[in-house]
Amino acid sequence: MLKLDDETIAKLFGAEDAENENPERLKEYFFKNKAYESLKADLPIRVLVGYKGVGKSAILKVCHLEDNEDNILSLWVRPNDVFGSIDTSADTFLQLIENWKTGLSTLIVKKALEGCEQFEEASQIESIRGGVRQIIASLYDKLQKNVGNSSTDVRKLITRFMKEKKIRIYLDDLDRGWEGRSEDIMNISALLNAIRDMAGEDRNIQFRIGLRTDVYHLVRTSDESTDKIEANLVWLAWTNHEILATLVKRVTTYFGEDVSQEELVRLGQNELAGKLTPVIDQHFQGRGKWENIPTRRILMTLTRQRPRDLVKLFYYSAKEAHNQNSNRIRSGHLQSIFVRYSNERLTDVINEFKTEVPRLKDVLLGMRQTKKEREKNIGPVFDDGQLVNKLNGVINSSQVLFRNGDPVTPLALARFLYRCDFMTARMDKEDTIVRRHFSDNQLLASPQVQFGFKWEIHPAYRWALEPQSPNEILDFIDL
């Protein structure tokens, strides 16, 4: 019998973030999508861009682990490594780029030597100047001298490096502490310029970087030189079917079922969801539009095309099931966590995008449906005119500003809310609802073209905006 205690939940559904996952378990359930394939390409620069919670760290981590298994000299670089090594006090932007190149070169040599168990050599490294050739020369010389004293695994690593002279550097979570200040933007921009220069000198120096969507957007719109990096972008986006398959893969591998990723993806959603029967009820005993419907439809409706959202829904509801001495997630357990889930997703989007709109919390709370709007059946689904009127009121009452100084108009704010996934484009057809996210189609929010879509506040935020009637919300959210 399954016991949904904390330890089991962590093993069953996997860690919420790759940094805290056991590497073997991560590789066991990892889902290899198109972004993974792009990241594995033998190219000098790959910049992985996506929202928080879409799995950037997981993909970078798995690729790094696989590089190590293939005896590629692969370095894992974190914020504390970088910002303790880079002099960011330059007087000019060009000097800042040079500081990044020197700092990165020095850091690469030190971490490479440490990775090859040559800690004494690493501690003696001073600033590496002279470009990428100096990196290769320094490493080649020091590794060649000590290869005979290395362990078998390290000897394989050194041997391949000496043959190919290839180094792959993974830089993850560099936007930690990001506040959208001009110095933050300049540092990320200088980093991108520095790696472009370094990789341009030698294609065997390869960089893999993860950036949040909001960070990349601010850097891209602030520095025209970053247009040269666009060809190296890898956008990380998911379909709901893939997200459900990722969760199923976590559960089936926990139970020891040998099902390939390809087999899972070929299954229909009902069949996929059926593999979750040991942990969750297949039908939701709710009310209104949510009465006796497949549970998977609720999960997919509340997931913002981010795998972490689905993991959190299972984490929270499984803990609730355990608190009530149940060995399986029931409808009541799931329903009881909707308010918490919604509040935390609203907090997520505020934290992720407040650097662009400092008063974002006021904007989002201003989107709540008023009594008058409820009587007129306006919101949380709006046509173009209704949305413009709503945002005019929000702008007038909240003193909204874009940090970059762009004029705040209802259309500009609408596009921003679409880009940060607070709102989705929606089209009602005869027997289905089509929802489109910004990552699906950026042009839908263009003021120049009308595509026939309405605008809907994502269902994940509804309980946070209507805390006074959590149960009644089920009567109104379309699946």
Phi, psi and omega per residue, in radians:
M1 nan 2.360 -3.103
L2 -1.288 2.274 3.069
K3 -1.950 1.977 -3.015
L4 -1.502 0.954 3.050
D5 -1.419 3.065 -3.029
D6 -1.039 -0.720 -3.104
E7 -1.140 -0.757 3.133
T8 -1.147 -0.750 3.135
I9 -1.024 -0.769 -3.126
A10 -1.104 -0.729 3.138
K11 -1.272 -0.636 -3.060
L12 -1.212 -0.875 -3.042
F13 -1.749 -0.114 3.137
G14 1.433 2.834 3.128
A15 -1.208 2.622 3.100
E16 -1.208 -0.468 3.117
D17 -2.336 2.521 -3.011
A18 -1.132 -0.498 -3.090
E19 -1.052 -0.530 -3.056
N20 -1.781 0.224 -3.125
E21 -1.704 2.520 2.996
N22 -1.083 2.223 -3.051
P23 -0.968 -0.693 -3.122
E24 -1.179 -0.696 3.112
R25 -1.185 -0.666 3.115
L26 -1.054 -0.818 -3.137
K27 -1.156 -0.518 -3.111
E28 -1.150 -0.768 -3.069
Y29 -1.826 0.007 -3.067
F30 -1.053 2.417 -3.106
F31 -1.817 2.060 -3.052
K32 -1.599 1.732 -3.124
N33 -1.710 -2.967 -3.089
K34 -1.104 -0.613 3.128
A35 -1.111 -0.646 3.087
Y36 -1.060 -0.773 3.140
E37 -1.069 -0.726 3.137
S38 -1.156 -0.658 -3.115
L39 -1.207 -0.506 -3.123
K40 -1.387 -0.191 -3.115
A41 -1.032 2.515 -3.115
D42 -1.421 1.198 -3.121
L43 -2.172 2.673 -3.018
P44 -1.209 -0.584 -3.081
I45 -2.319 2.318 2.984
R46 -2.362 2.128 3.109
V47 -1.964 1.916 -3.080
L48 -1.545 2.059 -3.053
V49 -2.069 2.325 3.109
G50 -3.040 2.924 3.111
Y51 -1.177 2.889 2.982
K52 -1.084 2.400 3.053
G53 1.547 0.078 3.142
V54 -1.609 -0.103 3.050
G55 1.773 0.455 3.134
K56 -1.064 -0.835 -3.097
S57 -1.106 -0.645 -3.124
A58 -1.109 -0.795 -3.129
I59 -1.140 -0.802 3.114
L60 -1.040 -0.755 -3.088
K61 -1.132 -0.774 -3.124
V62 -1.121 -0.748 3.111
C63 -1.073 -0.703 3.095
H64 -1.097 -0.791 3.130
L65 -1.097 -0.701 3.136
E66 -1.191 -0.621 3.058
D67 -1.039 -0.788 3.132
N68 -1.051 -0.708 3.123
E69 -1.138 -0.526 -3.137
D70 -1.560 0.135 3.122
N71 1.110 0.532 2.991
I72 -1.561 2.345 3.106
L73 -1.189 1.760 -2.997
S74 -2.124 2.230 -3.050
L75 -1.981 2.367 3.110
W76 -1.850 1.995 -3.027
V77 -1.996 2.260 -3.129
R78 -1.985 2.961 -3.093
P79 -0.974 -0.705 -3.117
N80 -1.172 -0.453 3.050
D81 -1.208 -0.799 -3.006
V82 -1.257 -0.948 -2.962
F83 -1.343 -0.109 2.966
G84 -1.595 -0.072 -3.046
S85 -2.040 -0.227 -3.031
I86 -1.869 2.274 3.049
D87 -1.474 1.859 -3.090
T88 -1.750 0.293 -3.083
S89 -1.714 0.562 -3.084
A90 -1.244 2.666 3.122
D91 -1.423 -0.479 -3.113
T92 -2.254 2.804 -3.141
F93 -1.150 -0.671 3.124
L94 -1.103 -0.679 3.104
Q95 -1.182 -0.619 3.111
L96 -1.099 -0.718 3.085
I97 -1.054 -0.783 3.136
E98 -1.103 -0.662 3.099
N99 -1.092 -0.704 3.109
W100 -1.126 -0.722 -3.131
K101 -1.115 -0.762 3.120
T102 -1.143 -0.809 -3.122
G103 -1.096 -0.769 3.127
L104 -1.139 -0.722 3.135
S105 -1.043 -0.791 3.132
T106 -1.117 -0.764 -3.123
L107 -1.117 -0.713 -3.140
I108 -1.058 -0.811 -3.125
V109 -1.118 -0.783 -3.134
K110 -1.073 -0.855 -3.084
K111 -1.211 -0.571 3.099
A112 -1.141 -0.741 3.113
L113 -1.153 -0.712 3.090
E114 -1.090 -0.723 3.122
G115 -1.126 -0.397 3.099
C116 -1.751 0.327 3.037
E117 1.122 0.454 3.113
Q118 -1.893 1.212 -2.999
F119 -1.224 -0.637 3.131
E120 -1.151 -0.768 3.079
E121 -1.045 -0.734 -3.104
A122 -1.101 -0.673 -3.097
S123 -1.197 -0.303 -3.094
Q124 -1.686 -0.025 -3.097
I125 -1.262 2.284 3.022
E126 -1.889 -2.972 -3.048
S127 -0.987 2.292 3.100
I128 -1.726 1.952 3.109
R129 -2.060 2.898 3.116
G130 1.802 0.131 3.028
G131 1.494 -2.995 -3.028
V132 -1.100 -0.613 -3.124
R133 -1.059 -0.568 3.105
Q134 -1.214 -0.606 3.074
I135 -1.062 -0.900 -3.100
I136 -1.082 -0.782 -3.104
A137 -1.101 -0.768 -3.125
S138 -1.095 -0.812 -3.115
L139 -1.166 -0.783 -3.092
Y140 -1.019 -0.769 -3.100
D141 -1.132 -0.820 -3.058
K142 -1.278 -0.665 -3.124
L143 -1.241 -0.644 -3.136
Q144 -1.084 -0.674 -3.113
K145 -1.142 -0.547 -2.975
N146 -1.976 0.096 -3.068
V147 -1.050 -0.601 -3.107
G148 -1.186 -0.371 -3.111
N149 -1.679 0.103 -3.039
S150 -1.597 2.794 3.054
S151 -1.184 2.927 -3.083
T152 -1.036 -0.812 -3.106
D153 -1.116 -0.759 -3.138
V154 -1.178 -0.619 3.126
R155 -1.092 -0.664 3.089
K156 -1.110 -0.721 3.140
L157 -1.092 -0.831 -3.119
I158 -1.143 -0.714 -3.121
T159 -1.057 -0.764 3.133
R160 -1.177 -0.700 3.116
F161 -1.075 -0.767 -3.098
M162 -1.156 -0.443 3.116
K163 -1.420 -0.773 -3.019
E164 -1.818 -0.386 -3.088
K165 0.986 0.712 -3.123
K166 -1.863 2.352 3.046
I167 -2.271 2.376 3.092
R168 -2.099 2.180 -3.056
I169 -1.980 2.141 3.105
Y170 -1.799 2.118 3.123
L171 -2.017 1.933 -3.061
D172 -2.098 2.605 3.008
D173 1.127 0.477 -3.121
L174 -1.225 -0.254 3.109
D175 -1.560 0.195 3.051
R176 -1.081 2.303 -3.097
G177 1.373 0.131 -3.134
W178 -1.063 2.269 3.117
E179 -2.170 0.033 3.095
G180 1.295 0.255 3.110
R181 -1.259 2.833 -3.114
S182 -1.044 -0.640 3.135
E183 -1.218 -0.572 3.069
D184 -1.115 -0.801 -3.130
I185 -1.098 -0.767 -3.119
M186 -1.103 -0.653 -3.121
N187 -1.184 -0.774 3.114
I188 -1.158 -0.684 3.115
S189 -1.120 -0.741 3.109
A190 -1.121 -0.686 3.089
L191 -1.042 -0.828 -3.130
L192 -1.090 -0.702 3.092
N193 -1.159 -0.679 -3.118
A194 -1.131 -0.794 -3.108
I195 -1.215 -0.513 3.085
R196 -1.150 -0.736 3.092
D197 -1.117 -0.785 -3.066
M198 -1.174 -0.794 3.125
A199 -1.180 -0.469 3.098
G200 -1.201 -0.481 3.110
E201 -1.289 -0.620 -3.096
D202 -2.698 2.045 -3.088
R203 -1.203 -0.160 3.104
N204 -1.469 -0.147 2.964
I205 -1.602 1.873 -2.970
Q206 -2.067 2.336 -3.096
F207 -2.004 2.428 3.042
R208 -2.226 2.027 -3.030
I209 -2.176 2.440 3.037
G210 -1.895 2.253 3.111
L211 -2.329 2.475 3.023
R212 -1.201 2.667 -3.128
T213 -1.008 -0.768 -3.093
D214 -1.158 -0.632 3.132
V215 -1.154 -0.855 -3.136
Y216 -1.069 -0.690 -3.122
H217 -1.071 -0.790 -3.122
L218 -1.167 -0.707 3.133
V219 -1.168 -0.760 -3.085
R220 -1.128 -0.662 -3.107
T221 -1.485 -0.128 -3.137
S222 -1.793 -0.377 -3.064
D223 -2.324 1.904 -3.079
E224 -1.152 -0.377 -3.125
S225 -1.176 -0.337 -3.112
T226 -1.284 -0.074 3.069
D227 -1.106 -0.391 -3.126
K228 -1.307 -0.171 3.140
I229 -1.660 -0.172 -3.002
E230 -1.025 -0.626 -3.126
A231 -1.135 -0.276 -3.101
N232 -1.749 0.073 -3.112
L233 -1.317 2.482 2.999
V234 -2.183 1.898 -3.124
W235 -1.469 2.216 -3.119
L236 -1.736 1.915 -3.141
A237 -2.425 2.679 -3.067
W238 -2.237 2.613 2.894
T239 -1.586 2.784 3.097
N240 -1.072 -0.601 3.131
H241 -1.100 -0.745 3.116
E242 -1.134 -0.698 -3.125
I243 -1.109 -0.755 3.098
L244 -1.100 -0.705 3.130
A245 -1.114 -0.622 3.118
T246 -1.108 -0.714 3.138
L247 -1.204 -0.719 3.113
V248 -1.077 -0.682 3.122
K249 -1.100 -0.666 3.103
R250 -1.095 -0.793 -3.078
V251 -1.229 -0.806 -3.090
T252 -1.142 -0.654 3.108
T253 -1.196 -0.565 3.075
Y254 -1.078 -0.714 -3.136
F255 -1.466 0.067 3.059
G256 1.401 0.256 3.139
E257 -1.378 2.279 -3.097
D258 -1.670 1.516 3.123
V259 -2.164 2.216 -3.110
S260 -1.284 2.755 3.084
Q261 -1.039 -0.697 -3.130
E262 -1.072 -0.709 3.105
E263 -1.122 -0.728 -3.137
L264 -1.091 -0.784 -3.089
V265 -1.128 -0.559 -3.132
R266 -1.277 -0.336 -3.131
L267 -1.228 2.600 2.985
G268 -1.259 2.897 -3.057
Q269 -1.156 -0.586 3.086
N270 -1.117 -0.720 3.115
E271 -1.176 -0.710 3.091
L272 -1.033 -0.887 -3.105
A273 -1.081 -0.531 3.130
G274 -1.065 -0.472 3.119
K275 -1.285 -0.159 3.089
L276 -1.660 0.065 -3.097
T277 -0.936 -0.644 3.137
P278 -1.097 -0.322 -3.045
V279 -2.053 -0.291 -3.070
I280 -2.614 2.543 3.068
D281 -1.080 2.498 -3.100
Q282 -1.421 -0.365 3.107
H283 -2.177 2.520 -3.066
F284 -1.742 2.118 -3.136
Q285 -1.595 1.275 -3.096
G286 -1.824 -2.478 -3.120
R287 -2.508 2.961 3.108
G288 1.007 -2.310 -3.120
K289 -1.274 -0.101 -3.088
W290 -1.910 0.387 -3.083
E291 -1.546 2.134 3.053
N292 0.901 0.887 3.099
I293 -2.041 2.831 3.122
P294 -1.016 2.286 -3.126
T295 -1.034 -0.573 -3.112
R296 -1.061 -0.530 3.141
R297 -1.177 -0.625 3.091
I298 -1.190 -0.798 -3.135
L299 -1.042 -0.756 -3.123
M300 -1.236 -0.567 3.111
T301 -1.168 -0.611 -3.074
L302 -1.553 -0.125 -3.115
T303 -1.595 2.214 -3.076
R304 -1.554 0.795 -3.090
Q305 0.948 0.622 3.091
R306 -2.274 2.079 -3.127
P307 -0.926 -0.602 -3.116
R308 -1.093 -0.546 3.101
D309 -1.037 -0.792 -3.119
L310 -1.178 -0.679 3.095
V311 -1.058 -0.738 -3.136
K312 -1.132 -0.708 3.099
L313 -1.015 -0.718 3.121
F314 -1.274 -0.695 3.107
Y315 -1.013 -0.949 -3.064
Y316 -1.079 -0.824 -3.066
S317 -1.240 -0.563 3.091
A318 -1.173 -0.694 3.074
K319 -1.091 -0.696 3.109
E320 -1.131 -0.701 3.099
A321 -1.071 -0.751 3.138
H322 -1.116 -0.697 3.113
N323 -1.071 -0.487 -3.133
Q324 -1.794 0.349 3.053
N325 1.004 0.678 3.091
S326 -1.891 2.502 3.117
N327 -1.689 0.236 3.134
R328 -2.702 2.611 3.127
I329 -1.345 2.117 3.116
R330 -1.813 2.975 -3.118
S331 -0.981 -0.753 -3.114
G332 -1.102 -0.646 3.119
H333 -1.134 -0.741 -3.141
L334 -1.149 -0.799 -3.104
Q335 -1.119 -0.563 -3.078
S336 -1.231 -0.263 -3.094
I337 -1.830 0.030 -3.104
F338 -1.057 -0.708 -3.113
V339 -1.124 -0.815 3.128
R340 -1.087 -0.818 -3.129
Y341 -1.018 -0.780 -3.105
S342 -1.148 -0.775 3.131
N343 -1.065 -0.706 -3.115
E344 -1.268 -0.557 3.082
R345 -1.226 -0.621 3.075
L346 -1.145 -0.727 3.080
T347 -1.083 -0.690 3.103
D348 -0.983 -0.901 -3.033
V349 -1.206 -0.562 3.076
I350 -1.154 -0.836 -3.132
N351 -1.119 -0.597 -3.068
E352 -1.305 -0.573 -2.984
F353 -2.113 0.076 -3.110
K354 -1.203 -0.294 3.081
T355 -1.180 -0.403 3.103
E356 -1.584 -0.626 3.101
V357 -2.259 1.682 -3.028
P358 -0.978 -0.557 -3.131
R359 -1.773 0.692 -3.075
L360 -1.098 -0.642 3.132
K361 -1.017 -0.748 3.119
D362 -1.109 -0.670 3.137
V363 -1.097 -0.851 -3.072
L364 -1.168 -0.750 3.108
L365 -1.178 -0.469 3.088
G366 -1.225 -0.211 3.127
M367 -1.488 0.030 3.105
R368 -1.074 2.566 -3.133
Q369 -1.320 2.182 3.102
T370 -1.427 2.905 3.116
K371 -1.056 -0.710 3.137
K372 -1.133 -0.725 3.120
E373 -1.157 -0.651 3.122
R374 -1.109 -0.717 3.129
E375 -1.131 -0.569 3.141
K376 -1.630 0.076 3.133
N377 1.044 0.738 3.067
I378 -1.875 2.174 -3.122
G379 1.422 2.774 -0.063
P380 -1.326 0.179 2.994
V381 -1.899 2.239 -3.037
F382 -2.188 2.518 2.875
D383 -1.486 3.101 -3.035
D384 -1.012 -0.810 -3.101
G385 -1.134 -0.742 3.128
Q386 -1.116 -0.669 -3.141
L387 -1.194 -0.694 3.100
V388 -1.078 -0.765 3.116
N389 -1.095 -0.755 -3.131
K390 -1.095 -0.789 -3.093
L391 -1.265 -0.516 3.016
N392 -1.023 -0.773 3.114
G393 -1.116 -0.706 3.125
V394 -1.112 -0.776 -3.127
I395 -1.105 -0.756 -3.095
N396 -1.199 -0.533 -3.052
S397 -1.660 -0.260 -2.992
S398 -2.057 0.001 -3.130
Q399 0.881 0.960 -3.070
V400 -1.311 2.406 3.076
L401 -2.380 2.503 2.916
F402 -1.524 2.316 -3.085
R403 -1.056 -0.541 -3.110
N404 -1.389 0.001 3.070
G405 1.566 -0.035 3.097
D406 -1.067 2.554 3.107
P407 -1.111 2.428 -3.141
V408 -1.635 1.885 3.060
T409 -2.091 2.807 3.098
P410 -0.970 -0.681 -3.122
L411 -1.224 -0.678 3.111
A412 -1.152 -0.702 3.135
L413 -1.216 -0.637 3.101
A414 -1.090 -0.756 3.127
R415 -1.116 -0.683 3.107
F416 -1.093 -0.794 -3.135
L417 -1.124 -0.555 3.051
Y418 -1.228 -0.729 -3.116
R419 -1.162 -0.606 -3.115
C420 -1.558 0.164 3.033
D421 1.202 0.300 3.007
F422 -1.295 -0.615 3.103
M423 -2.078 2.577 3.059
T424 -2.122 2.700 3.023
A425 -1.413 2.466 -3.035
R426 -2.413 2.385 3.033
M427 -2.326 2.176 3.135
D428 -1.570 2.162 3.049
K429 -1.925 -3.041 -3.007
E430 -0.963 -0.938 -3.055
D431 -2.224 0.336 -3.131
T432 -2.675 2.815 3.069
I433 -2.021 2.221 3.080
V434 -1.737 2.111 3.087
R435 -2.003 2.365 3.123
R436 -2.187 2.292 3.063
H437 -1.643 2.913 3.129
F438 -1.018 -0.658 -3.141
S439 -1.199 -0.335 3.090
D440 -1.380 -0.770 -3.075
N441 -2.763 1.847 -3.098
Q442 -1.283 -0.393 -3.030
L443 -1.357 -0.209 -3.071
L444 -1.112 -0.444 3.131
A445 -1.643 0.204 3.119
S446 -1.253 2.249 -3.121
P447 -1.247 -0.256 -3.075
Q448 -1.418 -0.354 -3.023
V449 -2.271 2.422 3.081
Q450 -1.874 2.155 -3.095
F451 -1.888 -0.008 3.101
G452 1.542 0.144 3.119
F453 -1.537 2.615 2.921
K454 -1.716 3.138 -3.052
W455 -2.196 2.269 -3.019
E456 -2.233 2.305 2.978
I457 -1.147 2.214 -3.050
H458 -0.982 2.375 -3.121
P459 -0.971 -0.436 -3.125
A460 -1.060 -0.400 -3.064
Y461 -1.745 -0.036 -2.953
R462 -1.124 -0.718 -3.107
W463 -1.181 -0.595 3.119
A464 -1.168 -0.562 -3.122
L465 -1.521 -0.327 -3.134
E466 -2.248 1.055 -3.043
P467 -1.178 -0.292 -3.078
Q468 -1.358 -0.250 -3.095
S469 -2.478 1.095 -3.039
P470 -1.088 -0.637 -3.095
N471 -1.337 -0.585 -3.117
E472 -1.180 -0.375 -3.114
I473 -1.029 -0.558 3.134
L474 -1.059 -0.394 -3.130
D475 -1.280 -0.305 -2.929
F476 -2.067 -0.407 -3.073
I477 -1.364 2.156 3.087
D478 -1.458 2.479 -3.084
L479 -1.705 nan nan
